[in-house]
Amino acid sequence: MNNFRFYSPTEFVFGRNTVGNVGQLIKNYGGTKVLLHFGGQSAIKSGLLADVENNLKNRFIEYVKLGGVQPNPVDTMVYQGIDLCRKEQVNFILAVGGGSVIDSAKAIAAGVPYTGDFWNFFNRTVTINKALPVATVLTIPAAGSEGSESMVITKEKEGLKRGVGSPHLRPVFSIMDPTLTFTLPANQTAYGIADMMAHVMERYFTQTPGGDLTDRLCEAILLSIIKEAPVVMREPNNYDARANIMWSGTMAHNGVCGVGREEDWATHGLEHELSALYGVAHGAGLAVMFPAWMQYVYTSGIDRFVQFAVRVWGIEFTGDKKETATKGISALKDFFSSLGLPVNFNQLGAKASDIDRLIDTLKINTGGQLGAFRVLDMTDARSIYEIAAKG
């Protein structure tokens, strides 16, 4: 096990009717004028946004609103938010929505006190040393951004999708009411499940030895998701199933699954090019790319894949490592398919003829190399895209 530092200061306020705490929590963390950041019409139609606004008014907290965040959030919205916060002298940002809204809020929060172009953070020429405090009211369990230090933004004009992290970006509090997820469409629920499983697997597939406790934490989260996923798809109003899925999404990406080990993140890098080019849901792209990545790299650490098959999927090890490992990969793919998720380019709406374009932007974003479980170059990446295209 490697040395590590783990710092997760977010206050999680979990359960029914917890949105009623939002105003007091903002006051507790020093917020006096708030940017209320949200996505499309769902927060408005559901009445959630009105509930939040009324709570802020009752606590005499000033606020300004900025809606319209799209899936795979873009830099143009971030620039707009930075300008608005500076103009209105906002000192706190509240994100009401899922990972895209929260990531956009984080980028705005980092950009407000910085005098240069916030995209410098994503070019990695500047480190984030300061940010406005961010809090969240989570409506879509998926990205785990409500408890993480990371964010992903797309530079719209160039089609570059990049991520960056900083301890300054961890939300100061996150309100998590599973009942807010009851009305999620089935496909959104499934995308979120794939996303949170991918966050665990990016950390689980490591070459770092000696981290059995972290392995078991990863496996417990995956097993909980596998158990509850069919339930929430079948019974969308099942509170306990929704609650376990929601908390799994947070635990998958708050960092605890990666302590003491080198993480991979190649699959996320490969998928980012798909969602940047086609605008597909991140979770849908991950459902296509993760089995393809596994199929390509599993022989580089076959014991880890055997462990995954046996411990996570309950596959009996008969002595043939290759057979057991490939059965585990097939089990994951079948599970994704059972949730209605795509498992190849055609189902995703991607084209094999665009692989050259995917490689071109991937090379720009990664410098031509990605991953850690097996370090991949662009030839490897092409092969993985070709596997994904075929399914």
N, C-alpha and C positions, 0 to 999 in steps of 0.2 A: 504493500500500500504506500502511495506517495504521501508526503507532507501536504497539508491543506489548511486553508482558512475558510470558514463558513460563517457568513453573516447574513441573517435574514430578519430584518427589523420590522417587517410589515405586520400591522395589527389586523387580524382577520375577524370580521364580525359576521358570523355564519348563522343562518336559520331564517325561519319565517318572520316576515314583517320587520326585518332589520333595516330596511330603507329608512324607516322613521328615525334612525339614529344619525343620519347623514349630517344634518346641520350642526349638532352638538360636537360631532367628531371633527368637523372642519374647524370649529372654534378651538377645540382641544389642541389642534396642530397649528394654530396661529393664522388660519385663513380669515381674511377680512373682505377681500374681493376676489371672486371666483370666475374662472372661465369654465362654463358648462359645455363640455365637448361631447358630441354624440354622432350617431351615424345617420341612417335614413329615417323612414317613417314609423318603424316598428315601435320605437320608444315613445313616439307621440301617440300613435293609435292605441297602444296598450294603456296609456294613462301614466306610465312610469315617469316620464319627464315632468308631467304636471305635478306628480307627487313630490318629486325632488325639488322642484321650484317652490312649491308651497312650503316645504320644510325649511328651505333657505330663507324665505320671506318671514316665516314665523320666528326664525332665529336672528332676524335683522341682518342677514348676510347679503351684501350686494353681489350681483353676478351679471355676466354677459354670456351670450350663447353663440356657439359655432357648431353647426350641424353639417351633415353631408359627407362624413367620412365614408369612403368606399372600401370594400374588401381589397386587400393589398394596398394599404394607404400610400398616398403619393406626396411628393415634396411640395407641390403647389399648395395643398391644404396646410402643410406645416408652415410655410412662409406666411400664409394668411393669418394663421393663429399667432405666430410670433408678433406680427405687426399689431394685431388686435390687442394682445396682452400688454404690449408696450404702451399703446395709445391709451388704454383704459386703466393702466397701472394695476394690473392683476397680480396677485401674489400667491395664488393657489389654483390648481387645475383639477377639476373633477371630470373623469371619463365615465360616461354612462353607456355601456355597450360591451362588445367583445374585444378580442385581441387587437383588431385593426384600430378601433377607437383608442384603446389604451396606448398602443404604440405611437399613434399620431400625437396623443397627449404628451407622451414622454419626449418625443422629438421637439415639440413646442417648448416644453419645460426646460430642456437643455439649451435650446436656441435663444430664449429670451435674455439671459444674462451674458450671452456670448456676443462679442461685437462683430465677428466675422460671419461667413456663410456657414449655416449649420451643417451643410453637406460635408464640410471638412471633417466632421466626426466620422462620417461613413467612408471617407477616403483614408481615414486613420492617420491624418496629418496633425490632428489636434486631439487631445484627451479631454473628456468631459470632467471638469473639476467642480462644477456647480450646476444646480438645476432648481427650478421652482418645485415645491412639493406637489406630488401627484397623488390622487386617491381614485378609487374606482367603485362603481356599482356594476358588478359583473352580470351580464345577461346571456353570454354564450360561453360555456365551459369548453375550452379547446387549447388556446395558445399558452395559457399559464402566465400571461403577462401581468396579471393581477398580483403576482408574488415574485416576479423575476426582475433581474437587472437589465434585461435585454429588450431591444426593439428592432423592428425591420421596416424599412421604408423603401419605396420605389422612386427613383428619379425618372419622372414621367417621360421627358423628352428623349432621353437616351435609352430608356427601357432597362435601367440598371436597378436591380433589387438587392439591397445589402442590409446586413445586420450589424449592430454594435451594442456593447453593454457597458454599464458602469454602476457601481454601488449607489450613486446619486440618483439613479432612475428607479430604484425600488419604491413602489407605492408606500406611502406612510400608513394608509389603511385601505382595506378592501372589504366592501359589503357584499356578501354572497348569500342570496336567498334562492334556494333551489326552485321555489314556485315560479320565479321569473323565467325559468327554462321550460315550463310545461307546454307553452305554445310554440316552441321551436319546431320548424318543419323537420321532417324525418331526415332529409338529406343534410341539413345543418347539424343535426345531432350526430349523424354518422361521420361527417367531416371532422367534427370536434374529437370524436373518439379516435380516429386515425391520427390526428395531430398529437394528442396527448400520449398515445402509445409510441409514436415516433420520438417524442422528447425523451421518453424512458430508454428506448432502444439505442438512441445516439450515444447514451452514456453506458448502457449495458454491454455493448459490443466494444470491448477494450482489450488491449494487450497487457495492461497493467495487472500484475498478479497480486494476490493477497488481500483482496477486498471482498471477502465473502459476505460480510454484513451488508455492504452496499448492494451486492448482488441480490441478497434476499429482500431488501427494500424495493429494489426494482421489480423483482418477481412478484412481490405482494401487490404492488400497484397494477401491474399487468394482469394478474389473476383477478383482481377486483373489477377491472374494466371489462375483462372477458366475461365475467359472471353477470355484470349489471347491464352491459350493452344490449343484449337481446330483450331484456326487461323494459328498458326505456324506449326501445323501438316499438315494442308491443303495447306497453302501458305508459304513454307519455306523461300521465299525471301521477305516477308512482313516486311519492316523495322520497322514500329512502333510496330507491335506485338512482333518482336524479341527484340526490345529495351525495351519494358515493361517487358518482361520475364527476360531479362538480369538484369535490375535494381531490379526487384523483388527478384532475387536470392541473390543479395548483401544485400538488406534491410532485408531479412529473417534471415541473420546470422551475421549481424554486431553488434548485441547486443541490438538494440533498441526495439525489440519485447519482451525482457525479463526484462526490467527495472522494479524495484519495486515489483518483484515477485519471488517465488521459482519455478525453472524450473524442468522438469521431467527427460528426456533423457533415460528412460527405453527402449524405442523402438530402439533407436540407439544401446544401449548395446546388445540387443537381436539380432539385425541385424548384428552387427559386427562379430558375430560368424559364421553367414551364409556366409558372403563374405570372411572371413578368411579360412573357410573350403572348399568352392566350387569355390571361385574366381568370384562370381557373381557380377554384377554391384550393387553398394551401393543403388542407387535409386530403382532398381528392388526389392532388398530385403526389402527396406522400404515399398514399395507398398504392399508387402505381410504381413509384420509384423504390420503395423499401424492399419489396421482394426481389426486384431486379438487381439492386445493389447486393443483397444477400447471396443471390445465385452466383454473382460474379466473384465475391471475395471470400466465401465461406471456407475454402480450402486453406486460406491464410491464417486461420485460427479455428480449426474444426472442432476442437474440444469445447470452445465457447458456444458454438452452434449446437453441439450435442446437448450441452447443459440447457440451453434455451428450449430445445425440443422436449427434453425429459421433464424439466421443472415447470415450464410454463404451459406446455401443451399436453403433458401427460403421456408422451410417446414412450413406449418401452424400448430400452436399449438392448439390442440383441447381440451386440459385439461388432456390428458394422457401422463405423462412425459416419461414413458418407451417406449411407441409407438413412440413418437416424437424423442427421443434419438436414438433409433435403426434405424429409417428412415434416420437420419443424417449419421450414420455409413454406412448404405447401399448406400447412395448417394455418399460418398467418394469412396467406393469400386467400384461402377458402373463407376464413373469418371475415376479411374485408369484403369479399364478394357477398357473403351472407347478409351484410348490412346494406347492400345495394351500392357499394363503393366501386369505382372503376379499378380495373387491374391491368389495363393496357392502354396504349395511346389512343386507339380507336374509341374506346369507351370514354376516355377523358376529353376527347375532342382535339387531340394533338396529332401531328403528322410526322411520319418518319422522314419525309422530305425536308423538314425543318431542322434536322439534327445539326447541320452545319451552322445554322444561325444560333442554336442553343450553345454549341461549342464556342462560337466566337465571343458571346457575351460571358459565358462561364470563364473563359480564359482571362478576360478583362477583370472580372470580379474576384478571381482567385489567384491571379498571377500564374496560372497554368498548373497548379498543384492543389489538391485538397484531400482531406481525410487523415486519419491516424491509425485506425485498425489495420488498414492497408493504404499506404500513400498512393494516391491515384494521379496520373497525368491525363492529358487530354485524349490520348489513345484509349486509356481505360474508360474515361467518361463516355466516349463514343460507343464503346462496347456495351456499357450499361444502358445507355439510351436505346440501343438497338434491341437489347433484351426486353426493355420496357415496351418498346413499340410492338413487339410480337406478343408480349404477355406470357 
